[in-house]
């Protein structure tokens, strides 16, 4: 499994730092939705799903968290702890976000608007879809 972690260009001076993100320049898709998670309670894991077509960039803009990625064949854990780093999560990738620091703010840039029918919320269904996709590839 190839993990793509972006280090976004930072601009700074004596006033502080700035990161600007542009679709297709810094983000490999058109951004159709932005949302963020914060005040995640200790011990809570978020996610537990994959998407059929949606792609995402996850950026922990404050604090830190970990992302468990699973493509149905292998699993990897990625730490997000710098506000200028983003993790690309393609479609058909199971994700679980956990180990949030108390001050964590995880921002997500998404390639599609919210559509419940795009979610794969059952892990066994996800594994079956991955297996069927491999058999038809």
Secondary structure, DSSP 8 states (H G I E B T S, - for coil): ---EEEE--EEEETTEEEE---BTTTBSS---EEEEEES--TT--EEEEEESS--EEEEEEES-EEEEEE-SS-EEEEEE--TTEEEEE-SS-EEEEE---TT-EEEEEESS---GGGEE--HHHHHHHHHHHHHT-
